[in-house]
């Protein structure tokens, strides 16, 4: 009989300090990963707006609908609320809010109407997805001629020649909803001149500054 014996190579031994260091590193790595997961879930969760966030949203909405903002809160049909999902602000009924709470935090993409979003610098920007809501309660509107519709939804500002009619007594730098002559909302903007000054502009004079338009849907899709 022949026996073959193979000697096992010696194990590398760790000092107590290096072993403890490895344990610490694994613990820190685990904590970091878990912290990232918790932050991800927190970012995805639907939550109420903070006081500062609420103020930013209401100030922007008031630019276009003024005191009519009260009708968004005190509704006769059903109470509605504003909620934040990631960086986007949504306007929804309490029924929609309760139904949405049955879904996981990371599965909710949209609920109700997306009013706008907060930028990385913390500023709130109204989105064109809120146009139906804003148009319903708008304090001022401007109707563009058919020839100016395409220009506006391509992201351009509105010149005097493209204006069909406009709400009276609108000051400079006030919010207006842009409509077709058939009363279809296209977006919203800011007056470059007061309404009584616009008739005195040259045909190519800048009248309304584009803030958001329906063409954004296609432009965003092309960008993706």
N, C-alpha and C positions, 0 to 999 in steps of 0.2 A: 504494500500500500504506500502510496505517495501522498503527502500532504503539502498543499500549497498554501503558504501563509503570506498574506499581503498586509504589510504594515500600514495602518491608517495614518495619513499625514497629520502632524500635530495641529490642534485647533488654535486659531489665533485667539488670544485672550484679551479681553478689554479691561482696562482699569476701571475702577468704580466711577471716576470722574467722567470718562468718555461714555460709559454706559448711561450714566445719569443725563449726560448731554443729549444722547440719542433719544431718550425718553422725553426729555423736555422739548426737543425739536418736533417729535411726533405729536406731542400735546398741543404745541403752538400751531402746527399745521392743521390739526383737527379743529381747533378752535377757530382758526382763520376761515377754514372751509365752512364750518357751521355758521359763523358770523355772516359770510357771504350769502349763504342760503337764507338766513333770517332776513337779511337786508333785501334780498330778491323778493321774498314773500311780502315784506312790508311795502316794497315799491309797487307790487302788483295788487295789493289789497284795495278794495273800494272803501273809502273813508270820507268823513265829513271834512269840509274845508276849515282851515284855521281862520282866525279873525283877519289876519293880514291877507290871506288868499281870498276870502270873501270880499274884502274891501276892494281888492284889485279887480275882481270879476265884476262887481257891481258898478264900479267907476267906469269900466269900459262899456258895459251894457247901457249905462245911463247916458253915455255919449250919443247913443243912437235912439234910445227909447225914452229918455228922460224919466219923469216921475211914473211913467207907465210900468216901470219895473215892479211896482207893487202888485200888478196883475199876474205876475209870474209866481208870486208867493201866495197871495190871497185869492185862490181860485174857487169858483163855485162848484166845479165838478169833483175835484179830488185834490188834496194837498200834494204839492210837488216840492222836490228838494234838489239841491246841487250836491254832487258827489265827485270825488277825485279818484281816477284810476290811472296809475302811473303818473304821467304829467298832464293828462287830459281831464277837462271838467265836463261832466255830463249833467243834463237836466232831465229828471225823471219823476214819475209819479211814485207815491209811497208803495203802491202795489208792485210796480216794477222793481223797486228797491228791495222789497221783501222776497220777491221771486229770485232776484239775483244773488241774495245771500245764501241760497241753497247750493250755489256752485263754488268750486274751489277758487281760492284767491288767484291762482295763476292761470285760470281758464277763462276769466272774464275779459273780453276785448272791448265791448261796447254795450251800453244800456241807455235807452232813451235817446236824447238829442245831444250830440257833442257840441258844446258851446265854444270851445277853444282849448288852448293848451298853454302851459307855462314853459317859458324858454329856460335854458340852462342858467341864465342870469336872474331868473325869478320874475321876469316880466310876463304879463298875461297877454295873449294875442287871440282875438276873436277869430273863429274859423268860419268859412263860407257855409259849413254844414249847419250853422245856426241861422241862416238867412230867412227861412220860413218863420221862425220864432221872432226875429228882429223885425221883419217886414210887417208882421201882424200888429205890432205895437209902436212902429216907428213914428217919431215926431216930425220927420221931414223926409221927403222923397224927391227924386229927380227921374223923369221919364226920358229915355234916350230914343232917338229916331232909329228906324230899322237899319239905316246905314252905319250907325254907331255901335250897334249891338256887338257885332263881330270884333270890332276893335277893342271894346271893353273886355270881353271874355278872353281875349288874347293877352290880357294883363296890362293893357295900356290905360292911361288916364283919359278923362273925358274932356274934349274941347267944346267951346261954345257952339260950334256948328252942329254938333251931335245932340244937343239938348232940345227936346220937344217942348217940355214944360217942367215946372218946378214949384215946389211949395214956396209960398211967399214968406218974407221976413226971416230968412235963414241967414245967420251971421257967418262971418269968415271962420274957417277951421271947425265947423260943426259937422256932426255926423249925418249922413243921408243914406237912404236905401236907394239903390239904382234899380229902376224898373223898365221893362219894355213898354211900348205904347199900348200893349195888350194887357198890362198889369201883371206881368210875370216877373218876379224878383230875379235879378241877375247877380247881385252882390251888394256891396256897400263901399262908401268912400267918405272923404273929408272935403269940404268945400275949400277951394283955393282962394275964392273971392266970395264976398257976401252976395246974396241973391240979387240985390238991387244994383250991384256993380257988374254982374255977368253980362247983361245986355250991351254994355259999353265995350266989351272985349272984342278983339279981332276974331274972325271966324275960327282961327287956329289957336286962339288964346286958351290957356289952361283954366278949366272951370272946376273939375272934380278930381281929386287925387284917389286913385284906385287903392283900396285897402284889402279887398278880397273879392273874387269873382268866381262864377261857376266853372270857368275854364280851368281852374286849379285842379279839378279832378283829373282831367286828361293830362295836364302838364306833370302832375305828380306821378301818374302811371307811367308816362314816358321816361321820367327820371329814374324810376325803379327798374 
